[in-house]
């Protein structure tokens, strides 16, 4: 059945606006409480050329140009430099847990992290392709409008209409990201295995998502360009 009425459209618009307000309030909370995701600029400037040389050790998983060699690993090409540097710092401190990445990040200085971030940010973003599945529209609906009844804000309120992320807030770009990696990441937030999100923003969203909804979002994002 196809339903397209003014009342339904108005309800969706109200739901979208409510989701946007929720997301902005969450973002404001992060600024207010001074979480690491909103840390003031420490004055360290990344050097993409220096980062290219340092990225050689990243190539085995993420590719020399930032395109992951396996779907379970994230693409880094075009990702925000600040987000990459923060994740490396969190791996080093143990705030984000991963045995392999801990070993990689342990010897990195803040300058190294900034350089790696600058290099990968300078690479052209990967253009992915979504699988032609029935859940594609569901994924787009959640990304753009959230789920009002479950109090889930639109993903794009933080990650942008085109999945470009928010570099100033160190929120990641998601467009073209591997669906397997997104699925794993949302599951980790849902189970609390990953807990380096400021004010539990992602954990509060992911715990309200079902498996089918996570799969739909991940598939949509892989094809978002």
N, C-alpha and C positions, 0 to 999 in steps of 0.2 A: 504494500500500500504506500502511495506517495502522499505525504501530507505537507502542505505548504500554505499556511494561513498567516495573516498579520499577527494574530495573537501568539502563535508559536514563534514567529520571528522576534516579536517584542520580548518574549520570555527568554529566548536565547541571548538577546542583546543585554538584558538585565543580568543574566547569569555571567556573561562575559565581563561586564563592568564590575560585578561583585568579585570575580576572580582576580581582576586587575588590582582592585583595592586591597585584597588579601595579600597579593604578592608584594605590593608596594609597602604595606605595613610590615611584612616580614623583612624586607630589605632595610627599612628604616630601623628595625630592631637591631640588625647587624651593625649599622653605623653607630647607633646609640651606645651599644655595649662594647664597641671597639674590638670586635672579633678579628682574628687574623686575616679573614677574607677581605677586610676593609682597612688593613693596616696602612698607615701613612707611608708615603714614598720614602724609602730609606736612602735615596740618593744614588743607588747602584744602577748604572746604565748598562744594559746588555749589548754585547758586540756580536752581530750575526756572523761575521767572518771568523771570529775566534770560536763561536759556537759550532760552526761547521766542522772544525777539526775535532772538537770535543765530542761531537755526535757520532763519531765512528763506532764507539762502544754501544751505541743505541741501535745501530743498524740491524743487528741480528734479530731483533723483535719488531722494531718500528720502521725499518727501512732507512736507507741513507737520506732519503728525501721526505721522510715522515709518513710514508704509506705503509701501514702495518703488513707484515708478511703472513699473519694468521688473523682470522676474524675475531679471535678472542682478545687480541691486543688492540689498543686504540690507535687510530690514525692521529698523528701529531701535526701534520702539515696544515698550516693556517690557523693552528690553535693559538689562543692568546698567550703572549709571553708571560704575563703576570700569573695566569692560571698554572702554566707549566712550572714556573719557578716555585709557586706555592705548594704544588703537589710534591715536587722533589724535596722541599723543605719538610713537608709532613711525613714523607717516607723516611727521611733521615732521622727525624725526631721520634718516629714511631706512632705519630698521631694517625697516620694512615698505614695500615699493616699490609705488607707484602714482602715475603722473604727475599725474593729476587730483586725487587726494587730497593729494598733496604741495603742490600749489598752494593748496588749500583750507586746509590745516593750517599752512602756513608762517607766517602772521601771528597764529596763535592763541596766547594766553598759557595758562599752566596753569589760571588761573581760568576762562578761556573754555571750555577743555576740560571742566572740572568742571561748569560751568553747562550746557553742551550735554548732558553725560551725565545730569545730574539731570533735565533737561527730557524727554529721550526715555525715560528710565526711568519717568517719571510717566505716560506715555501707555499706554492699554490695549494689551496684547499682541495681535498679529494672529492670528486663527484661520484657519489655512489648511486646504486640502482635498487629501488625497493622491489621486493617480490610481489608479483601480481596475485594478491590474496584478497579474500573478502574483508579482512580486518583493516585494510588500508584506510578506508574512510573513518573507521573508529579511531585509529591512531591520529589522523588529522584532526578529528573533532576534539579529542582530549588535548592535543598539543595547542590548538588554537582557542578552545573554549573551556577546557577543564571539565570537571564533573561537578556541577553545582550541588547536587544532592549529597555527595560525599565530601563536600567542602574542599575539593581539589582545584587549585587555581590553574589557569591556563599556563602551560609550560612556556609559551612564548612571552609571557609577561617578564620573565627573567632572561630567557635564552634568545629572545628576539623573533620577529615574524619569519625571518628567513633562516633561523638557527645560527645566527652569527655570534651569539653570546654577548656578554657585557664585559669588555676588558677592564673598565674602571673598577667594577665590583669583583673582578676575577672569577666571573661565572663563565663556564666553558661554552665554546661553539659546539653545536651538535650536528649541524648539517653534514650529511655524507658519512657520519660516523658508523662504524661497523655495528650491525644490529646485535650480533652476539655479545659484543662488549657492552653495549647499552643495557641489554637484558641482564647480564651478570652484575653490572653496576647497580641497577635498580633493585635487584634481588639482595645485593649486599647492603644497600641502604635499608631495605625492608627488614632484613634480619638483624640489623645493627652491627653487622660485620664491618661495615665502613661507617665511621662516625666522625669524619673531619669536616662535616658541613656546619657552617655557622648557625647557631641557634636551632639545630636539628631541622633545618628547612627541608632538606631532601628526605630525611627519615620520616618526617611528618606527612609528606606527600606519598612516599613509596609504601608506607604501611597500609594505606587505604586502597592501593591498587591490587587487582587480582592478576593472576598469571596471564590471562587472555589480554588484559588491558596493557600489561607490560610488553607483551609480544607485539601488540598492535602499534604502540608508540615507537618501539625500536625499529620496526619495519618501515614505518613512515619516515623516521629520521634518516635512515640509511639512504632513502631516495630524495631527501630534501636538499635542493641545490639552489 
